[in-house]
Structure formats: structure tokens, C-alpha cells
């Protein structure tokens, strides 16, 4: 007599993996000429009659849209710190 054992492997049904989109990290910027300039690329200087004001740390800033915004130079760079709010985008 032939005894064959039939065994069915145990399979469990898994729900489809869900992927969570990466959290969008906000960055601190100032607005200048319709562009958002990351504060991390700016320095604060205080020459002239402007008081503390923003300039590019490296001569040009890359805006959040990828365009280059050259430092406008004297007298007040990208704007006075007191009148140019830092925002998060």
C-alpha cells in the first residue's frame, strides 16, 4: 500500500507594503526678488548705513527653485536683517 502524505506549505497572505513618502524638510529662507534664498548660504555684514544686512557667503546664492541669484553688493545686499524676515518653506 502506497501511503503518500500530502502537505501543503503554510502561506500567509501579507497586505501590500505601504510606502510613506519622505518627510519634507523645511528650510529657513529670506525672500528676495521673488525668490527664496536659503539662510544657510548667507552671511550677515554691517558695513555702510544699512546696519546688519544679508550677503551671499560665496558671491552667489542658489534659490530654492535652482536659479542663481548673484549678490547685489552695496549698499544693503539682499536686505537688512531688521526688515527682511526669515521664513520656513
Secondary structure as GFF3:
##gff-version 3
##sequence-region A 1 89
A	DSSP	beta_strand	28	32	.	.	.	ID=ss1
A	DSSP	beta_strand	35	38	.	.	.	ID=ss2
A	DSSP	three_ten_helix	39	41	.	.	.	ID=ss3
A	DSSP	beta_strand	42	45	.	.	.	ID=ss4
A	DSSP	beta_strand	53	56	.	.	.	ID=ss5
A	DSSP	beta_strand	60	62	.	.	.	ID=ss6
A	DSSP	beta_strand	68	70	.	.	.	ID=ss7
A	DSSP	beta_strand	79	80	.	.	.	ID=ss8
A	DSSP	three_ten_helix	81	83	.	.	.	ID=ss9
A	DSSP	beta_strand	87	88	.	.	.	ID=ss10
###
